[in-house]
Amino acid sequence: QVQLVESGGGLVQPGGSLRLSCAASGSRFSNYVMSWYRQAPGKQREWVGQITSGGTTFLTDSVKGRFTISRDNAKNTVYLQMDSLKFEDTGVYYCNVLWNGQEYWGKGTLVTVSS
């Protein structure tokens, strides 16, 4: 069983920044491949990016150059640094892990980009 808790969402103006955090339970965090997803109002959930256990990151094209994923294994936490935010980045952001054949999700944190 893995529990994931996201935090750091909020209201931000276009061009602003936010850093989301996802705290995970479990003693094997350093082995987890952690992913971020988001769901905009009225749309399907979409993959944002991923960080491997070795720290390699992958990002969807729409956020490349603006978002960064990192992890702190000592804190069992993965981060999503979001810069140059756009209106279309609005949505609920979720972290996700697939571990031992089971997929786990957090409850999400809301990001609203608005002027």
KOLGU-4560 file (N, C-alpha, C; in nm, 3 decimals, padded with zeros to 5 digits):
<recs>
<n_xx: 00.085 n_yy: -00.119 n_zz: 00.000 ca_xx: 00.000 ca_yy: 00.000 ca_zz: 00.000 c_xx: 00.088 c_yy: 00.124 c_zz: 00.000 mol: A seq: 1 type: GLN>
<n_xx: 00.061 n_yy: 00.214 n_zz: -00.093 ca_xx: 00.134 ca_yy: 00.340 ca_zz: -00.103 c_xx: 00.033 c_yy: 00.453 c_zz: -00.093 mol: A seq: 2 type: VAL>
<n_xx: 00.062 n_yy: 00.547 n_zz: -00.006 ca_xx: -00.023 ca_yy: 00.666 ca_zz: 00.004 c_xx: 00.051 c_yy: 00.786 c_zz: -00.053 mol: A seq: 3 type: GLN>
<n_xx: -00.022 n_yy: 00.865 n_zz: -00.129 ca_xx: 00.034 ca_yy: 00.983 ca_zz: -00.194 c_xx: -00.047 c_yy: 01.105 c_zz: -00.154 mol: A seq: 4 type: LEU>
<n_xx: 00.021 n_yy: 01.211 n_zz: -00.115 ca_xx: -00.046 ca_yy: 01.334 ca_zz: -00.076 c_xx: 00.017 c_yy: 01.452 c_zz: -00.148 mol: A seq: 5 type: VAL>
<n_xx: -00.061 n_yy: 01.516 n_zz: -00.236 ca_xx: -00.013 ca_yy: 01.633 ca_zz: -00.309 c_xx: -00.042 c_yy: 01.760 c_zz: -00.230 mol: A seq: 6 type: GLU>
<n_xx: 00.040 n_yy: 01.860 n_zz: -00.254 ca_xx: 00.019 ca_yy: 01.992 ca_zz: -00.193 c_xx: 00.087 c_yy: 02.097 c_zz: -00.280 mol: A seq: 7 type: SER>
<n_xx: 00.054 n_yy: 02.224 n_zz: -00.252 ca_xx: 00.121 ca_yy: 02.333 ca_zz: -00.320 c_xx: 00.040 c_yy: 02.402 c_zz: -00.427 mol: A seq: 8 type: GLY>
<n_xx: -00.079 n_yy: 02.353 n_zz: -00.453 ca_xx: -00.162 ca_yy: 02.418 ca_zz: -00.554 c_xx: -00.213 c_yy: 02.552 c_zz: -00.506 mol: A seq: 9 type: GLY>
<n_xx: -00.274 n_yy: 02.627 n_zz: -00.597 ca_xx: -00.329 ca_yy: 02.756 ca_zz: -00.561 c_xx: -00.361 c_yy: 02.838 c_zz: -00.683 mol: A seq: 10 type: GLY>
<n_xx: -00.388 n_yy: 02.965 n_zz: -00.658 ca_xx: -00.421 ca_yy: 03.060 ca_zz: -00.764 c_xx: -00.296 c_yy: 03.138 c_zz: -00.801 mol: A seq: 11 type: LEU>
<n_xx: -00.268 n_yy: 03.145 n_zz: -00.929 ca_xx: -00.149 ca_yy: 03.216 ca_zz: -00.974 c_xx: -00.182 c_yy: 03.288 c_zz: -01.105 mol: A seq: 12 type: VAL>
<n_xx: -00.116 n_yy: 03.400 n_zz: -01.127 ca_xx: -00.137 ca_yy: 03.475 ca_zz: -01.250 c_xx: -00.057 c_yy: 03.412 c_zz: -01.364 mol: A seq: 13 type: GLN>
<n_xx: -00.101 n_yy: 03.434 n_zz: -01.488 ca_xx: -00.021 ca_yy: 03.386 ca_zz: -01.601 c_xx: 00.121 c_yy: 03.440 c_zz: -01.593 mol: A seq: 14 type: PRO>
<n_xx: 00.215 n_yy: 03.352 n_zz: -01.624 ca_xx: 00.356 ca_yy: 03.387 ca_zz: -01.613 c_xx: 00.416 c_yy: 03.358 c_zz: -01.478 mol: A seq: 15 type: GLY>
<n_xx: 00.333 n_yy: 03.325 n_zz: -01.381 ca_xx: 00.380 ca_yy: 03.297 ca_zz: -01.247 c_xx: 00.431 c_yy: 03.156 c_zz: -01.230 mol: A seq: 16 type: GLY>
<n_xx: 00.467 n_yy: 03.124 n_zz: -01.105 ca_xx: 00.525 ca_yy: 02.994 ca_zz: -01.074 c_xx: 00.457 c_yy: 02.932 c_zz: -00.952 mol: A seq: 17 type: SER>
<n_xx: 00.460 n_yy: 02.801 n_zz: -00.950 ca_xx: 00.417 ca_yy: 02.724 ca_zz: -00.834 c_xx: 00.506 c_yy: 02.601 c_zz: -00.825 mol: A seq: 18 type: LEU>
<n_xx: 00.522 n_yy: 02.552 n_zz: -00.703 ca_xx: 00.590 ca_yy: 02.424 ca_zz: -00.686 c_xx: 00.496 c_yy: 02.329 c_zz: -00.614 mol: A seq: 19 type: ARG>
<n_xx: 00.465 n_yy: 02.221 n_zz: -00.680 ca_xx: 00.382 ca_yy: 02.117 ca_zz: -00.620 c_xx: 00.471 c_yy: 02.012 c_zz: -00.555 mol: A seq: 20 type: LEU>
<n_xx: 00.419 n_yy: 01.956 n_zz: -00.448 ca_xx: 00.488 ca_yy: 01.847 ca_zz: -00.379 c_xx: 00.398 c_yy: 01.725 c_zz: -00.372 mol: A seq: 21 type: SER>
<n_xx: 00.460 n_yy: 01.610 n_zz: -00.373 ca_xx: 00.386 ca_yy: 01.486 ca_zz: -00.353 c_xx: 00.465 c_yy: 01.402 c_zz: -00.254 mol: A seq: 22 type: CYS>
<n_xx: 00.408 n_yy: 01.384 n_zz: -00.136 ca_xx: 00.471 ca_yy: 01.303 ca_zz: -00.032 c_xx: 00.418 c_yy: 01.161 c_zz: -00.040 mol: A seq: 23 type: ALA>
<n_xx: 00.509 n_yy: 01.066 n_zz: -00.039 ca_xx: 00.472 ca_yy: 00.926 ca_zz: -00.054 c_xx: 00.508 c_yy: 00.846 c_zz: 00.070 mol: A seq: 24 type: ALA>
<n_xx: 00.426 n_yy: 00.748 n_zz: 00.100 ca_xx: 00.459 ca_yy: 00.657 ca_zz: 00.209 c_xx: 00.540 c_yy: 00.541 c_zz: 00.154 mol: A seq: 25 type: SER>
<n_xx: 00.596 n_yy: 00.462 n_zz: 00.243 ca_xx: 00.667 ca_yy: 00.343 ca_zz: 00.199 c_xx: 00.817 c_yy: 00.358 c_zz: 00.209 mol: A seq: 26 type: GLY>
<n_xx: 00.880 n_yy: 00.248 n_zz: 00.242 ca_xx: 01.025 ca_yy: 00.248 ca_zz: 00.261 c_xx: 01.101 c_yy: 00.229 c_zz: 00.131 mol: A seq: 27 type: SER>
<n_xx: 01.028 n_yy: 00.204 n_zz: 00.022 ca_xx: 01.093 ca_yy: 00.178 ca_zz: -00.105 c_xx: 01.080 c_yy: 00.296 c_zz: -00.201 mol: A seq: 28 type: ARG>
<n_xx: 01.060 n_yy: 00.415 n_zz: -00.146 ca_xx: 01.034 ca_yy: 00.532 ca_zz: -00.230 c_xx: 01.142 c_yy: 00.551 c_zz: -00.335 mol: A seq: 29 type: PHE>
<n_xx: 01.266 n_yy: 00.529 n_zz: -00.298 ca_xx: 01.375 ca_yy: 00.555 ca_zz: -00.393 c_xx: 01.364 c_yy: 00.465 c_zz: -00.517 mol: A seq: 30 type: SER>
<n_xx: 01.288 n_yy: 00.358 n_zz: -00.509 ca_xx: 01.268 ca_yy: 00.269 ca_zz: -00.622 c_xx: 01.147 c_yy: 00.305 c_zz: -00.708 mol: A seq: 31 type: ASN>
<n_xx: 01.065 n_yy: 00.397 n_zz: -00.656 ca_xx: 00.942 ca_yy: 00.430 ca_zz: -00.727 c_xx: 00.972 c_yy: 00.513 c_zz: -00.852 mol: A seq: 32 type: TYR>
<n_xx: 00.901 n_yy: 00.484 n_zz: -00.958 ca_xx: 00.893 ca_yy: 00.575 ca_zz: -01.072 c_xx: 00.768 c_yy: 00.660 c_zz: -01.050 mol: A seq: 33 type: VAL>
<n_xx: 00.790 n_yy: 00.787 n_zz: -01.031 ca_xx: 00.681 ca_yy: 00.877 ca_zz: -00.994 c_xx: 00.636 c_yy: 00.957 c_zz: -01.115 mol: A seq: 34 type: MET>
<n_xx: 00.505 n_yy: 00.972 n_zz: -01.128 ca_xx: 00.448 ca_yy: 01.047 ca_zz: -01.240 c_xx: 00.356 c_yy: 01.157 c_zz: -01.190 mol: A seq: 35 type: SER>
<n_xx: 00.345 n_yy: 01.260 n_zz: -01.272 ca_xx: 00.247 ca_yy: 01.367 ca_zz: -01.250 c_xx: 00.147 c_yy: 01.364 c_zz: -01.365 mol: A seq: 36 type: TRP>
<n_xx: 00.021 n_yy: 01.380 n_zz: -01.329 ca_xx: -00.087 ca_yy: 01.393 ca_zz: -01.425 c_xx: -00.166 c_yy: 01.519 c_zz: -01.391 mol: A seq: 37 type: TYR>
<n_xx: -00.247 n_yy: 01.562 n_zz: -01.484 ca_xx: -00.337 ca_yy: 01.673 ca_zz: -01.454 c_xx: -00.469 c_yy: 01.652 c_zz: -01.529 mol: A seq: 38 type: ARG>
<n_xx: -00.570 n_yy: 01.715 n_zz: -01.474 ca_xx: -00.702 ca_yy: 01.708 ca_zz: -01.536 c_xx: -00.763 c_yy: 01.847 c_zz: -01.537 mol: A seq: 39 type: GLN>
<n_xx: -00.779 n_yy: 01.900 n_zz: -01.656 ca_xx: -00.842 ca_yy: 02.031 ca_zz: -01.673 c_xx: -00.993 c_yy: 02.015 c_zz: -01.667 mol: A seq: 40 type: ALA>
<n_xx: -01.063 n_yy: 02.121 n_zz: -01.633 ca_xx: -01.210 ca_yy: 02.114 ca_zz: -01.626 c_xx: -01.269 c_yy: 02.065 c_zz: -01.756 mol: A seq: 41 type: PRO>
<n_xx: -01.352 n_yy: 01.963 n_zz: -01.747 ca_xx: -01.419 ca_yy: 01.912 ca_zz: -01.865 c_xx: -01.334 c_yy: 01.828 c_zz: -01.958 mol: A seq: 42 type: GLY>
<n_xx: -01.212 n_yy: 01.796 n_zz: -01.916 ca_xx: -01.121 ca_yy: 01.720 ca_zz: -02.002 c_xx: -01.075 c_yy: 01.592 c_zz: -01.931 mol: A seq: 43 type: LYS>
<n_xx: -01.018 n_yy: 01.504 n_zz: -02.011 ca_xx: -00.964 ca_yy: 01.382 ca_zz: -01.953 c_xx: -00.831 c_yy: 01.409 c_zz: -01.884 mol: A seq: 44 type: GLN>
<n_xx: -00.800 n_yy: 01.322 n_zz: -01.791 ca_xx: -00.671 ca_yy: 01.332 ca_zz: -01.724 c_xx: -00.559 c_yy: 01.306 c_zz: -01.824 mol: A seq: 45 type: ARG>
<n_xx: -00.452 n_yy: 01.386 n_zz: -01.815 ca_xx: -00.341 ca_yy: 01.370 ca_zz: -01.907 c_xx: -00.210 c_yy: 01.359 c_zz: -01.831 mol: A seq: 46 type: GLU>
<n_xx: -00.120 n_yy: 01.287 n_zz: -01.890 ca_xx: 00.014 ca_yy: 01.270 ca_zz: -01.832 c_xx: 00.095 c_yy: 01.397 c_zz: -01.850 mol: A seq: 47 type: TRP>
<n_xx: 00.162 n_yy: 01.441 n_zz: -01.745 ca_xx: 00.245 ca_yy: 01.560 ca_zz: -01.749 c_xx: 00.393 c_yy: 01.523 c_zz: -01.756 mol: A seq: 48 type: VAL>
<n_xx: 00.434 n_yy: 01.429 n_zz: -01.674 ca_xx: 00.574 ca_yy: 01.392 ca_zz: -01.674 c_xx: 00.604 c_yy: 01.284 c_zz: -01.572 mol: A seq: 49 type: GLY>
<n_xx: 00.731 n_yy: 01.246 n_zz: -01.570 ca_xx: 00.771 ca_yy: 01.132 ca_zz: -01.489 c_xx: 00.917 c_yy: 01.146 c_zz: -01.448 mol: A seq: 50 type: GLN>
<n_xx: 00.948 n_yy: 01.091 n_zz: -01.332 ca_xx: 01.088 ca_yy: 01.084 ca_zz: -01.289 c_xx: 01.117 c_yy: 00.941 c_zz: -01.247 mol: A seq: 51 type: ILE>
<n_xx: 01.225 n_yy: 00.886 n_zz: -01.301 ca_xx: 01.261 ca_yy: 00.748 ca_zz: -01.270 c_xx: 01.333 c_yy: 00.740 c_zz: -01.136 mol: A seq: 52 type: THR>
<n_xx: 01.357 n_yy: 00.618 n_zz: -01.093 ca_xx: 01.430 ca_yy: 00.599 ca_zz: -00.968 c_xx: 01.571 c_yy: 00.656 c_zz: -00.977 mol: A seq: 53 type: SER>
<n_xx: 01.624 n_yy: 00.661 n_zz: -01.097 ca_xx: 01.758 ca_yy: 00.716 ca_zz: -01.115 c_xx: 01.762 c_yy: 00.865 c_zz: -01.137 mol: A seq: 54 type: GLY>
<n_xx: 01.644 n_yy: 00.928 n_zz: -01.140 ca_xx: 01.637 ca_yy: 01.073 ca_zz: -01.154 c_xx: 01.620 c_yy: 01.123 c_zz: -01.297 mol: A seq: 55 type: GLY>
<n_xx: 01.606 n_yy: 01.033 n_zz: -01.393 ca_xx: 01.579 ca_yy: 01.076 ca_zz: -01.530 c_xx: 01.436 c_yy: 01.125 c_zz: -01.541 mol: A seq: 56 type: THR>
<n_xx: 01.419 n_yy: 01.236 n_zz: -01.610 ca_xx: 01.285 ca_yy: 01.293 ca_zz: -01.621 c_xx: 01.237 c_yy: 01.294 c_zz: -01.765 mol: A seq: 57 type: THR>
<n_xx: 01.106 n_yy: 01.288 n_zz: -01.776 ca_xx: 01.038 ca_yy: 01.296 ca_zz: -01.905 c_xx: 00.920 c_yy: 01.391 c_zz: -01.887 mol: A seq: 58 type: PHE>
<n_xx: 00.895 n_yy: 01.473 n_zz: -01.987 ca_xx: 00.787 ca_yy: 01.570 ca_zz: -01.979 c_xx: 00.709 c_yy: 01.571 c_zz: -02.109 mol: A seq: 59 type: LEU>
<n_xx: 00.581 n_yy: 01.596 n_zz: -02.098 ca_xx: 00.502 ca_yy: 01.612 ca_zz: -02.218 c_xx: 00.543 c_yy: 01.741 c_zz: -02.289 mol: A seq: 60 type: THR>
<n_xx: 00.525 n_yy: 01.744 n_zz: -02.421 ca_xx: 00.578 ca_yy: 01.855 ca_zz: -02.499 c_xx: 00.526 c_yy: 01.991 c_zz: -02.454 mol: A seq: 61 type: ASP>
<n_xx: 00.400 n_yy: 01.997 n_zz: -02.413 ca_xx: 00.339 ca_yy: 02.126 ca_zz: -02.382 c_xx: 00.399 c_yy: 02.194 c_zz: -02.259 mol: A seq: 62 type: SER>
<n_xx: 00.476 n_yy: 02.119 n_zz: -02.178 ca_xx: 00.533 ca_yy: 02.179 ca_zz: -02.057 c_xx: 00.686 c_yy: 02.181 c_zz: -02.060 mol: A seq: 63 type: VAL>
<n_xx: 00.744 n_yy: 02.125 n_zz: -02.163 ca_xx: 00.891 ca_yy: 02.125 ca_zz: -02.172 c_xx: 00.944 c_yy: 02.268 c_zz: -02.174 mol: A seq: 64 type: LYS>
<n_xx: 01.049 n_yy: 02.290 n_zz: -02.097 ca_xx: 01.107 ca_yy: 02.423 ca_zz: -02.087 c_xx: 01.040 c_yy: 02.510 c_zz: -01.982 mol: A seq: 65 type: GLY>
<n_xx: 00.928 n_yy: 02.464 n_zz: -01.928 ca_xx: 00.857 ca_yy: 02.541 ca_zz: -01.825 c_xx: 00.844 c_yy: 02.465 c_zz: -01.694 mol: A seq: 66 type: ARG>
<n_xx: 00.828 n_yy: 02.335 n_zz: -01.700 ca_xx: 00.810 ca_yy: 02.251 ca_zz: -01.581 c_xx: 00.935 c_yy: 02.167 c_zz: -01.558 mol: A seq: 67 type: PHE>
<n_xx: 00.960 n_yy: 02.140 n_zz: -01.431 ca_xx: 01.073 ca_yy: 02.055 ca_zz: -01.393 c_xx: 01.026 c_yy: 01.958 c_zz: -01.285 mol: A seq: 68 type: THR>
<n_xx: 01.066 n_yy: 01.833 n_zz: -01.299 ca_xx: 01.035 ca_yy: 01.733 ca_zz: -01.196 c_xx: 01.164 c_yy: 01.697 c_zz: -01.124 mol: A seq: 69 type: ILE>
<n_xx: 01.154 n_yy: 01.687 n_zz: -00.992 ca_xx: 01.269 ca_yy: 01.645 ca_zz: -00.913 c_xx: 01.219 c_yy: 01.559 c_zz: -00.797 mol: A seq: 70 type: SER>
<n_xx: 01.312 n_yy: 01.497 n_zz: -00.728 ca_xx: 01.274 ca_yy: 01.413 ca_zz: -00.615 c_xx: 01.377 c_yy: 01.426 c_zz: -00.503 mol: A seq: 71 type: ARG>
<n_xx: 01.330 n_yy: 01.408 n_zz: -00.381 ca_xx: 01.416 ca_yy: 01.405 ca_zz: -00.264 c_xx: 01.387 c_yy: 01.274 c_zz: -00.193 mol: A seq: 72 type: ASP>
<n_xx: 01.471 n_yy: 01.176 n_zz: -00.213 ca_xx: 01.445 ca_yy: 01.044 ca_zz: -00.157 c_xx: 01.453 c_yy: 01.044 c_zz: -00.004 mol: A seq: 73 type: ASN>
<n_xx: 01.529 n_yy: 01.135 n_zz: 00.052 ca_xx: 01.537 ca_yy: 01.143 ca_zz: 00.198 c_xx: 01.405 c_yy: 01.188 c_zz: 00.259 mol: A seq: 74 type: ALA>
<n_xx: 01.327 n_yy: 01.261 n_zz: 00.180 ca_xx: 01.199 ca_yy: 01.312 ca_zz: 00.228 c_xx: 01.080 c_yy: 01.237 c_zz: 00.167 mol: A seq: 75 type: LYS>
<n_xx: 01.108 n_yy: 01.134 n_zz: 00.088 ca_xx: 01.000 ca_yy: 01.060 ca_zz: 00.021 c_xx: 00.907 c_yy: 01.154 c_zz: -00.055 mol: A seq: 76 type: ASN>
<n_xx: 00.965 n_yy: 01.250 n_zz: -00.125 ca_xx: 00.885 ca_yy: 01.354 ca_zz: -00.190 c_xx: 00.931 c_yy: 01.377 c_zz: -00.332 mol: A seq: 77 type: THR>
<n_xx: 00.835 n_yy: 01.397 n_zz: -00.420 ca_xx: 00.863 ca_yy: 01.437 ca_zz: -00.557 c_xx: 00.801 c_yy: 01.575 c_zz: -00.578 mol: A seq: 78 type: VAL>
<n_xx: 00.867 n_yy: 01.654 n_zz: -00.661 ca_xx: 00.825 ca_yy: 01.793 ca_zz: -00.682 c_xx: 00.795 c_yy: 01.817 c_zz: -00.830 mol: A seq: 79 type: TYR>
<n_xx: 00.705 n_yy: 01.910 n_zz: -00.852 ca_xx: 00.679 ca_yy: 01.959 ca_zz: -00.986 c_xx: 00.691 c_yy: 02.111 c_zz: -00.981 mol: A seq: 80 type: LEU>
<n_xx: 00.801 n_yy: 02.162 n_zz: -01.031 ca_xx: 00.822 ca_yy: 02.306 ca_zz: -01.039 c_xx: 00.761 c_yy: 02.356 c_zz: -01.169 mol: A seq: 81 type: GLN>
<n_xx: 00.668 n_yy: 02.449 n_zz: -01.157 ca_xx: 00.596 ca_yy: 02.499 ca_zz: -01.274 c_xx: 00.624 c_yy: 02.647 c_zz: -01.288 mol: A seq: 82 type: MET>
<n_xx: 00.687 n_yy: 02.685 n_zz: -01.396 ca_xx: 00.719 ca_yy: 02.824 ca_zz: -01.426 c_xx: 00.646 c_yy: 02.867 c_zz: -01.554 mol: A seq: 83 type: ASP>
<n_xx: 00.641 n_yy: 02.998 n_zz: -01.573 ca_xx: 00.576 ca_yy: 03.053 ca_zz: -01.693 c_xx: 00.439 c_yy: 02.992 c_zz: -01.715 mol: A seq: 84 type: SER>
<n_xx: 00.361 n_yy: 02.989 n_zz: -01.610 ca_xx: 00.231 ca_yy: 02.922 ca_zz: -01.617 c_xx: 00.137 c_yy: 02.992 c_zz: -01.714 mol: A seq: 85 type: LEU>
<n_xx: 00.055 n_yy: 02.911 n_zz: -01.778 ca_xx: -00.041 ca_yy: 02.959 ca_zz: -01.876 c_xx: -00.182 c_yy: 02.923 c_zz: -01.830 mol: A seq: 86 type: LYS>
<n_xx: -00.280 n_yy: 02.991 n_zz: -01.889 ca_xx: -00.420 ca_yy: 02.962 ca_zz: -01.856 c_xx: -00.447 c_yy: 02.812 c_zz: -01.872 mol: A seq: 87 type: PHE>
<n_xx: -00.393 n_yy: 02.753 n_zz: -01.976 ca_xx: -00.423 ca_yy: 02.612 ca_zz: -02.005 c_xx: -00.356 c_yy: 02.514 c_zz: -01.911 mol: A seq: 88 type: GLU>
<n_xx: -00.277 n_yy: 02.564 n_zz: -01.818 ca_xx: -00.219 ca_yy: 02.476 ca_zz: -01.716 c_xx: -00.315 c_yy: 02.456 c_zz: -01.599 mol: A seq: 89 type: ASP>
<n_xx: -00.425 n_yy: 02.525 n_zz: -01.602 ca_xx: -00.525 ca_yy: 02.510 ca_zz: -01.495 c_xx: -00.577 c_yy: 02.368 c_zz: -01.489 mol: A seq: 90 type: THR>
<n_xx: -00.590 n_yy: 02.317 n_zz: -01.368 ca_xx: -00.644 ca_yy: 02.184 ca_zz: -01.349 c_xx: -00.606 c_yy: 02.126 c_zz: -01.214 mol: A seq: 91 type: GLY>
<n_xx: -00.653 n_yy: 02.006 n_zz: -01.191 ca_xx: -00.614 ca_yy: 01.933 ca_zz: -01.072 c_xx: -00.493 c_yy: 01.846 c_zz: -01.108 mol: A seq: 92 type: VAL>
<n_xx: -00.391 n_yy: 01.858 n_zz: -01.027 ca_xx: -00.266 ca_yy: 01.786 ca_zz: -01.052 c_xx: -00.256 c_yy: 01.668 c_zz: -00.954 mol: A seq: 93 type: TYR>
<n_xx: -00.224 n_yy: 01.553 n_zz: -01.012 ca_xx: -00.217 ca_yy: 01.430 ca_zz: -00.934 c_xx: -00.078 c_yy: 01.367 c_zz: -00.947 mol: A seq: 94 type: TYR>
<n_xx: -00.032 n_yy: 01.306 n_zz: -00.840 ca_xx: 00.085 ca_yy: 01.222 ca_zz: -00.857 c_xx: 00.043 c_yy: 01.076 c_zz: -00.855 mol: A seq: 95 type: CYS>
<n_xx: 00.128 n_yy: 00.994 n_zz: -00.910 ca_xx: 00.093 ca_yy: 00.856 ca_zz: -00.941 c_xx: 00.217 c_yy: 00.769 c_zz: -00.930 mol: A seq: 96 type: ASN>
<n_xx: 00.197 n_yy: 00.647 n_zz: -00.884 ca_xx: 00.306 ca_yy: 00.549 ca_zz: -00.884 c_xx: 00.248 c_yy: 00.412 c_zz: -00.915 mol: A seq: 97 type: VAL>
<n_xx: 00.322 n_yy: 00.337 n_zz: -00.991 ca_xx: 00.289 ca_yy: 00.197 ca_zz: -01.017 c_xx: 00.390 c_yy: 00.114 c_zz: -00.940 mol: A seq: 98 type: LEU>
<n_xx: 00.343 n_yy: 00.035 n_zz: -00.844 ca_xx: 00.433 ca_yy: -00.041 ca_zz: -00.757 c_xx: 00.375 c_yy: -00.178 c_zz: -00.731 mol: A seq: 99 type: TRP>
<n_xx: 00.457 n_yy: -00.278 n_zz: -00.757 ca_xx: 00.413 ca_yy: -00.418 ca_zz: -00.737 c_xx: 00.282 c_yy: -00.448 c_zz: -00.808 mol: A seq: 100 type: ASN>
<n_xx: 00.269 n_yy: -00.395 n_zz: -00.929 ca_xx: 00.151 ca_yy: -00.422 ca_zz: -01.009 c_xx: 00.027 c_yy: -00.345 c_zz: -00.971 mol: A seq: 101 type: GLY>
<n_xx: 00.040 n_yy: -00.257 n_zz: -00.875 ca_xx: -00.074 ca_yy: -00.178 ca_zz: -00.828 c_xx: -00.048 c_yy: -00.031 c_zz: -00.857 mol: A seq: 102 type: GLN>
<n_xx: -00.153 n_yy: 00.036 n_zz: -00.905 ca_xx: -00.140 ca_yy: 00.178 ca_zz: -00.935 c_xx: -00.201 c_yy: 00.258 c_zz: -00.821 mol: A seq: 103 type: GLU>
<n_xx: -00.128 n_yy: 00.360 n_zz: -00.779 ca_xx: -00.173 ca_yy: 00.445 ca_zz: -00.669 c_xx: -00.181 c_yy: 00.590 c_zz: -00.715 mol: A seq: 104 type: TYR>
<n_xx: -00.283 n_yy: 00.658 n_zz: -00.661 ca_xx: -00.306 ca_yy: 00.799 ca_zz: -00.694 c_xx: -00.324 c_yy: 00.878 c_zz: -00.565 mol: A seq: 105 type: TRP>
<n_xx: -00.281 n_yy: 01.004 n_zz: -00.570 ca_xx: -00.317 ca_yy: 01.096 ca_zz: -00.465 c_xx: -00.453 c_yy: 01.156 c_zz: -00.495 mol: A seq: 106 type: GLY>
<n_xx: -00.498 n_yy: 01.243 n_zz: -00.406 ca_xx: -00.630 ca_yy: 01.307 ca_zz: -00.424 c_xx: -00.622 c_yy: 01.432 c_zz: -00.510 mol: A seq: 107 type: LYS>
<n_xx: -00.501 n_yy: 01.478 n_zz: -00.535 ca_xx: -00.483 ca_yy: 01.591 ca_zz: -00.624 c_xx: -00.476 c_yy: 01.725 c_zz: -00.552 mol: A seq: 108 type: GLY>
<n_xx: -00.418 n_yy: 01.821 n_zz: -00.623 ca_xx: -00.413 ca_yy: 01.958 ca_zz: -00.575 c_xx: -00.450 c_yy: 02.050 c_zz: -00.690 mol: A seq: 109 type: THR>
<n_xx: -00.532 n_yy: 02.150 n_zz: -00.663 ca_xx: -00.587 ca_yy: 02.235 ca_zz: -00.769 c_xx: -00.494 c_yy: 02.351 c_zz: -00.800 mol: A seq: 110 type: LEU>
<n_xx: -00.466 n_yy: 02.366 n_zz: -00.928 ca_xx: -00.389 ca_yy: 02.481 ca_zz: -00.979 c_xx: -00.481 c_yy: 02.563 c_zz: -01.068 mol: A seq: 111 type: VAL>
<n_xx: -00.493 n_yy: 02.690 n_zz: -01.035 ca_xx: -00.575 ca_yy: 02.780 ca_zz: -01.115 c_xx: -00.488 c_yy: 02.895 c_zz: -01.165 mol: A seq: 112 type: THR>
<n_xx: -00.478 n_yy: 02.907 n_zz: -01.295 ca_xx: -00.403 ca_yy: 03.016 ca_zz: -01.356 c_xx: -00.504 c_yy: 03.116 c_zz: -01.410 mol: A seq: 113 type: VAL>
<n_xx: -00.505 n_yy: 03.232 n_zz: -01.348 ca_xx: -00.606 ca_yy: 03.331 ca_zz: -01.384 c_xx: -00.554 c_yy: 03.471 c_zz: -01.354 mol: A seq: 114 type: SER>
<n_xx: -00.597 n_yy: 03.566 n_zz: -01.435 ca_xx: -00.561 ca_yy: 03.706 ca_zz: -01.410 c_xx: -00.671 c_yy: 03.776 c_zz: -01.332 mol: A seq: 115 type: SER>
</recs>
